[in-house]
Amino acid sequence: VYETSRADGGDEQLAVKVLDVRDINSRDDEADDGAVRLSLRRHRSVMKEMTILSMISMHDNVCHMSAGFVEEGLAYLVLAKYDRTLGEALEGCEVLNETTFRP
């Protein structure tokens, strides 16, 4: 995961999750036509993650995904960046259950 900012100059800080979806079992990095060989299992998994995030990312308790795409064997998920980790957010909770984070 990498920290970045908006390309249009906005103040919003973003996190970019980068996942390798290339086929590591292939002897050649590229197919005969020059295209990068993808692992179907990895690609399917990333596409499923992007689909699920796009369906639920508008919920208050879910990290917002603003974009997701695959390019040259790498998948990029552009997410909202938070100012603290999950561990830091949970640190102050005396009791941790379903109602702890209910809006």
Disulfide bonds with the S-S distance in Angstrom:
none
